[in-house]
Amino acid sequence: MRIRPLGFMLIGVAALVTTGCASSDEWSTWKSHPTHFASGKHAGFSVRNGDEGRPRVTRNDVAMARSEGWWGKPVTVSSEQILER
């Protein structure tokens, strides 16, 4: 039996998904939520702040995180670092 290139790709994706780089705590968080992000704004925030550099956090981000119950690795900044807009 010959496996087609698509079959190899699916096997590779399955291997990455099952072994990935997530810790057991991160997997637990993922399994307890039906989606990766709580909302589109949560996804936008994560994309904007995903490079481990200096995070850009606004007061609106903080309010949205509280009201929508965002999950995942928290971004911590001092109150002086929170942007007004």
C-alpha positions, 0 to 999 in steps of 0.5 A, a space after each residue: 500500500 502506498 501513502 500519498 503525499 497528503 497522507 504524509 502531511 496528515 500524519 505529520 500534523 497529527 504528530 505535531 498536535 499530539 506532541 507539541 510544545 505545550 505543558 500539561 497545565 497548558 493542555 489542561 487549559 486548552 481542554 477546558 475551553 471549546 475554542 482557542 480564544 474567548 473572542 475576536 478581540 482576545 485573538 487580536 490581542 494575542 496576535 499583537 502581543 505574541 512576540 514576547 517583546 514589550 506588550 501593548 496593553 490598553 485599558 480597554 484590553 484589561 476591561 475586555 479580558 475581565 468581561 469576556 473571561 480571557 484565558 491563557 498565559 497572562 500578560 503582566 504589565 505595571 499600571 504605568 505601562 497601560 496605554 490610554 488608547 
